[in-house]
Amino acid sequence: MPRVKRGPHTRRRHKRVLKQTKGFWGGRKNRFRQALRVLWKSWQYAYVGRKLRKRDFRRLWIVRINAACRENGTSYSRLMGSLHKAGIELDRKVLADMAVNDPTAFKALTELASAAG
């Protein structure tokens, strides 16, 4: 009985890795050992990036809400405090969308919150 040399399996594994490194620079896209290292590193960057995206969006929403607040004569912290006191539970994503796309509703919300707080 001939020995098993695992050629097809190895080639399949190499092709799978190299397919994922398509678009990488230099030997990182076509040398298996190098490609494997940078592929693992790319997974680490992707994992970190998923966490950073959440932080970045929260910062963006806060900036947008604050800008809209200042146009309506209040500040971000005052608005958030008075919304909390008024029992209005809107998250920052919704508030930021409202501030950008529906300024009249946002103005009404700031007035409602300032009356309650």
Steps between C-alpha positions, in 0.01 A plus 500: 500500500651841403559764764272803524685817402214747568574710191140594419427590863803727528426668169139558603614655832756721323245615243250585774755717683630670185146574385442695825820703457406621154577871469777496761833660412805311368574147613226522759252401231680210333749341745314259721704534820501879484135508396400285796672736745340815359162330470502427874608857565217627280254303714641675808462840335144411397412400856639825642334698219158364594548638851636834376209546260258505795708767675536707184129502427416596857744794476349606167147489641602707802663763276188523284264523798718766663507709180122486473463581872713811470287621208202469737667682788603212725790257533530124456540427870202717599283335234596147605440581867159652437398215266589257778298700755205522261508123455558525124706196406642568155846370423775712348465338158136606473568846643785559252285386208224732617744790536623456142184401313218658703618821673147618581424184696836528674421860596166390641677226696751746648214730606312209654811385686587850625144542632528173691854559627 
